[in-house]
Amino acid sequence: MTHRFLGIDYGLKRIGLAVSDPSGLVARELLVIQRGSNAEVFKRIQQVVAEQHITALVIGLPPADYAAPGEYTPGDRVRAWTQKLVAVIPLPVVFWDEQLSSVDARELSICKKRGPRDPIDDLAARIILQSYLDALRDGLAVPPDAIPNTRSLD
């Protein structure tokens, strides 16, 4: 089955979105959502899912290698937010390592001639999604069809 993926770079101030092409091979940045209430953000993401015919979500997950045992981490925050998201948008979810995506996005923003203060969240989402697409193509990632029901993301 061919999937159209939505890449998500979750942040406390902004959420970056990127989409794959219909073949699932190439990612492109789409937009940046300024954080508001979850209801507002989820409504906007629902619109994108419908407009772009999205069949699966790829959500950047921060590494937790610096966390002390029992510490609430940024990754925990992303997982909690994702659980609320899939209650509204019940699509398969793939969590993907977002390590260094912001560094790569900053470099890409320079190539795209964006200003130093312009948001890069959409570019980070593109980098996360492209990394997943490349791994999927090379057989190094699990396809969304193999993911169990995502309503409980424990």
Steps between C-alpha positions, in 0.01 A plus 500: 500500500627847415494749784490876508680602818475809718821582685457687827764689697331566836614803694381706794463816288445363149423179317663438164328292233640331192341264247625221282430476132233245399768237436632537856855570384555874540408737784433871468435760763139615524428748779560613856214510749529746787408319821156571638263265671523134406152529349616779266818318403323168445235669284772646277679166479167332414459747212848417371434126532182536293648737239818296450334154525732399784496134604768496775682735737876515561569687822845612607605359836782665696772270631477418872860394564558789742196432722526372854283199585143613571557846351226642274678560170424693181432160342237432765340834415490408129347160577232654724411758234491230232259292706260797502556555127416142398183515709387766249687381189515118518787435258802273539788676677869442457730666752832591339824628648519876459857530626684782318195582285505861623869535416440362150189717465699813588754414228219434252336832589822679403497322162137607456599858589275520804578761758678404823183560703262323260346179637664176388249257649362402158853430378569288809179305426623451143835366621334262748257375236769461232716304742210262562419469128864418422510236776169354382627478143818326622304252714625653826165629629164346579226589251180647646303189398702299754420736787232383747203718591638841602217601732720384790857616450651372823 
